[in-house]
Amino acid sequence: MLKRVLLLGLFLLMIGCSNSPNLDIHKPTPKSSKVAHPDQLTFPALEVKIPKPDRTVLSNGLITYLLEDNELPLITIKVLIRNGAVQDEPGKSGTANLVARLMRTGGTAKYPAETLDEKLEFMSAELSVSAYYEEVDLKFSFLNRDLSECLDILNEILFNPAFPEDKLEKEKARILESIRRQNDEPSAIAGREFRKLVYPNHPFGNEIQGTTETLANINVSDLMKFHREYFDISKMLIGVVGNMKKNDMIARLTDAFKEVRLQTPKHWFPNKPLSRTFSKSVNLINKEVNQSVIEIGHLGIERLNPDYFKIIMMNAILGGSSVSRLYDQIREQRGLAYDVGSYFTLSRDTGMFVAYTPTKNESVAQVISIILAEIKNIQTNLVGEEELKNTKEGTLNGFVFRFENPVRVVEQYMYIEHIGLPDNYLPTYRDNIMKVTREDIREAAKKYLNPEDYILLVVGDSKKFDKPLSEFGTVNEIKLEKSPE
């Protein structure tokens, strides 16, 4: 039977080839023809056509981004609320997250939770709301025939959420279960505790979902207060993508939000900017696991840093790609880890620089030493010309794929306005990458990396380490809080 299938496949292939106007399988290739070696092939510079949505300010002040995409009868609405978990009151971390979750699961006065669920299911619509440190994101996808009803639902969810007590308690229970499971996963422990070490007295050090203690402090009135202070159109950007006409959508949005008025905006980020100060700290969380998790880093940069392009190229070479130095030295050359890398978190206030990897307990000290050595190396020596060229090409090739999805296109423009990037950020992206020099890489590493005064955290079984962590400094052992029952 298999032989027959193979013969049939070969026969069909020959038919397809013989019917091709550009290929003659009977004509031999001339002996004089030469095929260039792949290394000798040249290609024109990759041109990227960047779609641009229409930015419109409605009569009530609401900023909208519209992008037509008529391939399918679908519409997706993205709403970016320019406030997030950084606004949680002291002792009540998790408030923004609960507001977001109950906007979806709690319903409104007009659409109680069960009614809302039924309507969305009947329309095959998808609605989600998520809180982050500096924003809350809403995504609503539906068939274009349901536009009027979905705009009404969106208006109710954004401006009239119900926050019922019973739904609040259910969400708290779900979050507490997530917190309980978190201590079973070393990487989750490392991420949570490392952030606390970097931000000991700042909202960025809090957990977005809150803790057992802070969740107990949050009630319905806290959710209503948060929503009242931060959910008005002065702090919103709305993007609409899909099967629509621009003028019609503007009229629909204007009508849907005609009762909503611009309020006096409350400053979205009242915290004082962080100072980039460094102090060495070596930390251990003892846990009987076969594989340790290592995180090394310190305060990084704010998103609007003028050296941004130099920094991202420097990090791409150090640990921010699958051909980076950390990847090569730790995974490829020595086989000490499967996943290894580094990154800068990018926020309006100062983010973090983090180098990370899981590795077996017996190679912890070796891996830490390699990471620190590579940081010092990129600070001291110029990167290779070919290395920089290949990294630029890889970065720009990845940039192209940011415009395949029209929803993602609109999201990028909304983010640019939210953060405060220049209007020409995307059109000049390629030029800014290409301008980065070897000297820029070294200077960025010297300025923004600190291989002396760093924060080190290891979650692992210290009895099995190849060398004690005290080799790197005085060790502070962190005791985990007991998981909620």
N, C-alpha and C positions, 0 to 999 in steps of 0.2 A: 504493500500500500504506500509506504513512504517513498519507494523508488518511483512509483507512478506520479506522486505529487511533485517530486523533484524534476522528473522529465517534463511534466506539464508546465511547471514554472519556467524551465529553460526554454521551452517552445514559445511561451507567451513573451518572454523577454526578447527572443530573436525576432518575433513579429513586430514588437514595439520598436526595436532598433531599426529594422528594415524599412519601416514606415516613416522614420524620421527624415525630414528633408535635409538635415545638416550632418547626417552620419551615414557613411557607406561602409558596412562591415566587411564588404568584399574587397575594398580598396586598401592596399597596404600603405603603411606610413612611409613616406619617402625617407631613404637612409640619411639624407643630408639634414633633415630637421633636427633641431636641438631643443631640448626642454630645459629651461633655466632651473638652477638649484633653488629650493625654497628661500635660502638666505639671500639670494640675489633678486628676488621679486620686490618690486616697488609698487606702491599704491598711492593714489592721490589722497590728500588730507580729507579726513572724514567730515562731511558737512552735516550739521544737525539743524533741522528746521524745528524751531521751538514754537509750538502752538501758544497763542496768547488769548486768554479768556477776556471777555468784555467786563470791565469794572464799572459799576454803576452805583451811585448813591441815591437811594429812594428818598421820597419827599419827607419822610420822617427821620432821615439820617442813617438808616440801615445800609451798610456797605455790602454789596453783592458782587460775586464773580459768576459769569454765565458762559458756558461753553456748550455749543450744540454738538450732538453726536447722534446721528439718526440711523445708525446701523440696526438698532433694536428698539422696540417700543418701551424703553425703560428710562426712568429718571432717578438720579441719585442727588440727594441734598446733603451737603456737609455744613455743619455749623461749628464754628470755633469760638468758644467763650474765653475771653482773655483773662481768666483768673483760674486758679487751681488750688492744689493742696497747700501751697505756700501761704494761703490766706486762712488756714485752719487756726483757730484760737489755741493758745497754750493749754495743754492738757486735754485737747479735743481733736488730736490728729485723727483723720478718718472721716471728718465732716464732709469735705468736698466729694470724697468717694461715695459716701452714703447718699448725698444729694443726687449724684449722677445715677447711681443704681436705682434709686426710687423714682427718678424721672421716667425710667423705663418700666419698672415693675409695680410702681405704686399707683399709676393712673392719674386721672384728673377728676375734677367735679363733674365735668361733662362726659368724660370717658373713664369710668371706674376700671380698675385693673383688669377684671375678668372681661369686661366689654371691650377694652382696648386689645387684649390678647386675641379675642375672637375676631375682631375686625381685621387685625393685621394678618391673622392666619387665613381668613377668607380672601383677602386681597393678595396673598402670597407676598406680603411686604416684609422687609427686614428693618428693624430699628434697634440701634445700640447707642448707649451713652457711656463714656469713659472719662475718668478724671486722671490728670497727670499733675506734675508739680506746678506748671505754669499755665495750664489751660484745661478746659473741659471740651471734649469732642463729641459731637452727635453725628451719626450717619443714618440716613433714612433712604432706602431704595424701594421702588415700587413701579408698577406699570403706569404709563403716562395717562391711561384712561381714568386712573384714580387720583389725578392730581388735585382736584378741588377738595376731596375728602381728606387727603393726606396733608395738604396745607393747613386745613383746620385742625387736624390732630397735632401737627407740628406746633402750631400757635399755642394750643392748650398745654402741651408738654413743656414748652419753653417758658411760658409765662404764668401758667396756672396749675402746677403740679400739686397733688393732694397730700403727699407724705403721710399716709395712714399709719397709725401706731402699730397695727399688727404686721404690716409689711416691713416696717422698720425693724421689728424684732426678728423677723425671718431673715432679713439681710444681715443683721448682726450675727445671727447663728451661722450663716454660711461663711462669713468672714472669719469667725472664731475657729471654724473647722479648718479653713485654709491656714490660719496661723498655727494651729496644732500640728498640721502636717509639715509645715515649713522646716521644723527642726530635724526632720528625717532626711533632709537633702543638704549635703555639705555646701554645694554651690549657692543655694538660697541663703544659708546661714552666712556665708562669706560676703555675699552681696549686701545683705542687710547690715551686718556688723561693720563692714568696711566703710559704708556710707556714714554711719554714726561716728566713726573715728575721724573721718575727714571733716564732717560738719557737726561738731559737738554742741554748738549753740546757735543753730540755724535751722529753719524749717526744712531745708534740703536733707537734713539728717533724720527727719521723721519718716515713718513709713506711711505711704499714701493710704493704705488700708487701715491704718491705726494699729493699736495694740489692745490687749485684753483690758488694760486699765482705762485707756482713753475712750474706747467704745462704750464702756459703762457710763461715761460722763456725758454722752451725746443723747439728746432727746429731740422730739419733733420740733420744738421751738428753735433749737439750734439750726436745724435744716432750713426752716422757714426764714430765719434771720440771714443765713448765708445766701440763700437764693434771692432774698429781697435786696441785699447789698451788691451782689455781683452779677445778677442775670438781668441786665437791661441792654438795649440795643447799642448803647455807647460802647459796650465791651464785646460786641458780636461781629463776626464776619460770616456771611452765608455764601456758599458756593453751590451752584446748580449745574448739573451735567446731564445731558441726555437728549431724548427726542422731544424737542420744543422749538419755539421761535422766540428770539430774544425779546422783542417788544411785547409779545403776549405774556411771557413769563414775568417781565417787569410789572405789567398791569396786574397779574395774578398775585404777585408778592405784595404789591402796594395795597391791594384790597385785603389780603389775608392779615396783614399787620397794621391796618389802618387805625386801630384803636391803641396801638403801642406808640408811646412818645419817648423821645430822647430825654433821659434824666441827667442831672448833674453828675458827671462821672466821679466815682471814688477811685483814687489812685490805685492802679491794679497791683502794684508791688511796693508796699510801704517799707519793706525791710532795708536797712542800710547795706550798701554794697560791701561784699566781702573783701577783706584785705588778704593778698597773697603772701601769707607768712608760712614758714615751714619749721617743723620740729620733728626730729626723728622719733619713731615709735615702733617697737617690735612687739607683736601681739600674737598670742596663741589661744586657740580654742581646741582643747583636747577632746578628740572623739575617736572611738575605735572603729575606724573605717580602713578599707584596703587602699584607698586613694585619697591623698590630701588635695586641698584646694588652696592655691596661693594667689594673693592679690597684693600688688605693690603699687604705690602711687602717692598722689598728693593733690592739692588744689591745682586746677588747670587754667582754663581761659573762659572769658565770656564770649558769646557767639559773635559779637560785633568787633572782636579783636582785629586790629588792622593787619596783623600778621597771619590771618586765618589760612590763606592758601599755602603759605610757607609751612605752617604747622601741620596741616592735613597731609601734605606731601612728605614731610619729615616722619610723621607717624605711619604713613603707608609703608615707608621703607623699613621703619623699626619693627612694627608689629601689626599694622593695620590691613594686611592683605595676606593671601595664601602663598605669596612669594616673598614675604618679609624676612628680615634677618632672624627674628625670634622663631618664626615658623621653621626656617631652614636649620638653625642651630639646635633647637630643642626637639623638634619632631623629625625632620628629615635626616640630619646628620647623626643624632644620638638616639632617636627613638624613645625619648623620655616622656613624651606626652602626645596625645592625639589632637587636642584642641589647645591652641596657644595664640595669644595676640595682645594687642594694646589698643586703647581708644581714648578719645577725649569726649566727655559728655558736653553737649552744647546747649547752653541756656542763656537767658538774658543776664543773670548774675553769674558769678564765677562757677564753672563746672569742675569736673575732676579729670585728672589723668590717671588711668589704670592700666597696668600690665597684669595679665592673669594667665593661669593655667592649672589644670588638675594634673597631678603626677603621682606615681607611687610613693609611699612614705619613705622608702629607702633612697630616693633621689631628690628630696625636698631642698636640702642645702645646695646641692649641685645646680639645680634649676634656678634658685634665687641668685646664685653667683653669676650664672650665664646672663640672666636678665640685666643685672646691674652692670656687668661688663659690656654688654651691647649698648646700653644707654651711654656709658662713658665713651665708647668707641665712636658713636655717631656725633657726640659732642666734640671729639678731638680731631677726627680725621674726615676729610672730604669724601663724600660718597662717590662711587664710580660714575663716570659719564653714562655708560651703558645702563647701569642700574637705575639712574634717574630717568633716562629716556624710556626704559621699559615701564617704570612706575607711572610716568605721565600717560603713556599710551593706555595702560590698564585702567587708570582713573578716568580718562576721557571715554574709553569704551563703555565703562559702567554708566557714565553720565548719559549716554545715548538712550539707555533703557529706562531712564526716568520719565520719558515722554511717550511711552507706548500706551499707557492707560490714561484716558482723558480725566478720570477722577483724580488720579495722582497729579496730573498737571495742575488742576485747579487747587488741590491741596498745597502744592508748592507755592503758588502765588499768594495764597492766604497766609501761609507761614512767613513768607517774605515780608508781608505787611505787618503781621503780628510781631515779628522780631525787630523790624525796623531796618531791614537790609535795603540797599539802593535799588531803584527801579530797574537798573540795567544789570542786576546781579546775574541773571541767567544768560543774557546775550554775551556778557563779557567773561563768563566762567572759563571757557577754553583758553582765552588769552591770558587770564590770570594764572592758570595752571602752567601754561607754557613759559611764562616769565620767571618761574621759580628756578633759582640757580643752585649749584652745589654749595656755594658759600651761604646762601639763604638757609639751606637745610642745616648746616652746622650751627649757624647763629641762632636759629629757632630752637635747636636742641639745647644749646647753652642757656638760652633765656627761659625756656619753659619746662625743662626737665631737671630734676634734682636727684642724682644718684647718691647723695650723701645724707640729706635730711628728708627721708621718705617715710611713709607709713607702710609697714609690712604686716600682713595678717595671714596666718596659716591655720586652716581648719584640718586637723589630722591627728594621727596617732604618734605622739612625740617619742614614744618608747622605740619606735622603729626608724626614726630619722637617721640619715647617714651621718649628720653632725648635729649637735644641739643648736637651737635657734639663738642661743646666747653668743654664738659666733658673730652674729650681726648686731648685737646690742642687748641691753637689759630687757628681759622678757616680761611682758605684762600678760598674765593668764586671765582670760575672760571667761566667766562662768555664765552659761546660758540660763535664762529664766525658765522655770518649769512651764511646759506647754499647758494650755488650758484644758481642763477635763471636758 
